[in-house]
Amino acid sequence: MLDSKLTKTVRWGILGPGRIAEAFARDLVRVEGCVLRGVASRDAGRARDFAARHGSETAYGSYADLLADGAVDIVYVATPHAFHAEQIRMCLEAGKAVLCEKPVTVSPEALRPLIALAEERKLFFMEGLWSRFFPAWQQARRWIEAGRIGTPRHLTASFGFRGPRDPGNRLLNPALGGGALWDVGIYTLAFATSMLGTQVEETAVMARFGETGVDEDASIMIRFADGAVAQLFCSVSTQTKHGATVEGDGGRIVFPPDFWRPESVELITPESTDERCFLDTPPGFQLEIAHVRDALRDRLLQSPVIPLAESLLWQEMIYPWVKT
Ligand SMILES: NC(=O)c1ccc[n+]([C@@H]2O[C@H](COP(=O)([O-])OP(=O)(O)OC[C@H]3O[C@@H](n4cnc5c(N)ncnc54)[C@H](OP(=O)(O)O)[C@@H]3O)[C@@H](O)[C@H]2O)c1
């Protein structure tokens, strides 16, 4: 539960010390007012090694032990998607706030009761989608709101990479929530709703399903209530360019690769006075972590930057199109 100590230091626990947790922990220690209180793995040795690398105060060989640690304020859930719902529930029931990696769950039915539980327990709960915090996304949004590109009409974004071909890998394994839509398609959706808003009228997906049954390549089309349209592409079989654009009847905004962790963004108008916004620090988790720290200190139960209603919208947009 939140207590007065949170005005000083937010004490984090990490559940699932894998690939992304490494990057998260590296950045966590650089954020003022945050400490890594504990890390939990199913394997005690893995937790100990991770704790030693990142200066964690404790290491636990079970998730339940981390959740029983009264000095943990918030848990960062960093396991494969298929486990998120159950682990978020465990965290909330143990009285912990939760930051869960994207995608927060793999069905809207799984997310709804978790939102209700967090509300009931008065605990902060947020999906971790770091792109939302980069200044270039926020600058682009400000340009759109200020009418700098006129009325937005079209948006494109592409996020594809050639992932491991091992059918057991989480990207291809249906039991682990595999597929491009859940893994990287969600960044393209988050980009679309960041730039064009959440009044989504229709979503359609065409996908190629691979040998394991998951969508390896998918093209997503969205029509927004105001008539703007988006075309998105995602893949776990093929490297794509990772660029993104928003075009209006008065100009356009161009994100060079990688739009999902942009170091710059450009506004191009007929007056041809190009404007650019550059990131002054390398893209990392610091901005997201500082946002969560501030939200906890302000006693917020949801993030105004990634509200749970929008997380639910992304779930509703993707879920009908995945087979597994
Ligand atoms: N924000 C980003 O840029 C970003 C980038 C990559 C991934 N992600 C997200 O982060 C999450 C984790 O991805 P990752 O690539 O870091 O995962 P990972 O390294 O494959 O696994 C992370 C941890 O999850 C547990 N785990 C792995 N496979 C498991 C299995 N078969 N059964 C039960 N537990 C298992 C393990 O915890 P134990 O140590 O307890 O065994 C492992 O240490 C995903 O939801 C992904 O979408 C985000």
The ligand as a Tripos MOL2 file, in Angstrom:
@<TRIPOS>MOLECULE
LIG
   48    52     1     0     0
SMALL
NO_CHARGES

@<TRIPOS>ATOM
      1 N1          9.6040   -2.5260  -23.5330 N.am      1 LIG1
      2 C1         10.3130   -3.1920  -24.4130 C.2       1 LIG1
      3 O1         11.0420   -2.6250  -25.2060 O.2       1 LIG1
      4 C2         10.2450   -4.6930  -24.4240 C.ar      1 LIG1
      5 C3         11.2230   -5.3930  -25.1240 C.ar      1 LIG1
      6 C4         11.2010   -6.7650  -25.0630 C.ar      1 LIG1
      7 C5         10.1860   -7.4220  -24.3710 C.ar      1 LIG1
      8 N2          9.2110   -6.7080  -23.7430 N.ar      1 LIG1
      9 C6          8.1380   -7.4090  -23.0080 C.3       1 LIG1
     10 O2          8.7030   -7.9330  -21.8080 O.3       1 LIG1
     11 C7          8.1310   -9.2200  -21.5180 C.3       1 LIG1
     12 C8          9.2670  -10.2010  -21.3010 C.3       1 LIG1
     13 O3         10.0260  -10.3420  -22.4860 O.3       1 LIG1
     14 P1         11.5420  -10.9090  -22.4210 P.3       1 LIG1
     15 O4         11.9870  -11.0090  -23.8260 O.co2     1 LIG1
     16 O5         12.3360  -10.1420  -21.4570 O.co2     1 LIG1
     17 O6         11.2430  -12.3760  -21.8500 O.3       1 LIG1
     18 P2         12.2650  -13.5460  -21.4440 P.3       1 LIG1
     19 O7         13.6390  -12.9940  -21.2590 O.co2     1 LIG1
     20 O8         12.0610  -14.6750  -22.3890 O.co2     1 LIG1
     21 O9         11.6680  -14.0360  -20.0310 O.3       1 LIG1
     22 C9         11.5910  -13.1810  -18.9130 C.3       1 LIG1
     23 C10        11.3560  -14.0130  -17.6760 C.3       1 LIG1
     24 O10        10.0880  -14.6380  -17.7560 O.3       1 LIG1
     25 C11        10.1400  -15.9390  -17.2070 C.3       1 LIG1
     26 N3          9.8520  -16.9360  -18.2580 N.ar      1 LIG1
     27 C12        10.4330  -17.0190  -19.4750 C.ar      1 LIG1
     28 N4          9.9500  -18.0960  -20.1500 N.ar      1 LIG1
     29 C13         9.0570  -18.6860  -19.3100 C.ar      1 LIG1
     30 C14         8.2310  -19.8410  -19.4090 C.ar      1 LIG1
     31 N5          8.2460  -20.6130  -20.5000 N.pl3     1 LIG1
     32 N6          7.4360  -20.1510  -18.3830 N.ar      1 LIG1
     33 C15         7.4160  -19.3830  -17.2830 C.ar      1 LIG1
     34 N7          8.1840  -18.2660  -17.1310 N.ar      1 LIG1
     35 C16         8.9990  -17.9430  -18.1300 C.ar      1 LIG1
     36 C17        11.5380  -16.1550  -16.6970 C.3       1 LIG1
     37 O11        11.5100  -15.8140  -15.3430 O.3       1 LIG1
     38 P3         12.2420  -16.7520  -14.2350 P.3       1 LIG1
     39 O12        13.6040  -16.1560  -14.1270 O.co2     1 LIG1
     40 O13        11.3910  -16.5640  -13.0320 O.co2     1 LIG1
     41 O14        12.2440  -18.1450  -14.7260 O.co2     1 LIG1
     42 C18        12.3590  -15.1350  -17.4690 C.3       1 LIG1
     43 O15        13.4600  -14.6970  -16.7530 O.3       1 LIG1
     44 C19         7.2160   -9.5550  -22.6900 C.3       1 LIG1
     45 O16         5.8650   -9.3490  -22.3160 O.3       1 LIG1
     46 C20         7.6160   -8.5860  -23.7930 C.3       1 LIG1
     47 O17         6.5260   -8.1890  -24.5970 O.3       1 LIG1
     48 C21         9.2530   -5.3600  -23.7460 C.ar      1 LIG1
@<TRIPOS>BOND
     1     1     2 1
     2     2     3 2
     3     2     4 1
     4     4     5 ar
     5     4    48 ar
     6     5     6 ar
     7     6     7 ar
     8     7     8 ar
     9     8     9 1
    10     8    48 ar
    11     9    10 1
    12     9    46 1
    13    10    11 1
    14    11    12 1
    15    11    44 1
    16    12    13 1
    17    13    14 1
    18    14    15 2
    19    14    16 1
    20    14    17 1
    21    17    18 1
    22    18    19 2
    23    18    20 1
    24    18    21 1
    25    21    22 1
    26    22    23 1
    27    23    24 1
    28    23    42 1
    29    24    25 1
    30    25    26 1
    31    25    36 1
    32    26    27 ar
    33    26    35 ar
    34    27    28 ar
    35    28    29 ar
    36    29    30 ar
    37    29    35 ar
    38    30    31 1
    39    30    32 ar
    40    32    33 ar
    41    33    34 ar
    42    34    35 ar
    43    36    37 1
    44    36    42 1
    45    37    38 1
    46    38    39 2
    47    38    40 1
    48    38    41 1
    49    42    43 1
    50    44    45 1
    51    44    46 1
    52    46    47 1
@<TRIPOS>SUBSTRUCTURE
     1 LIG1         1 GROUP 0 **** ****
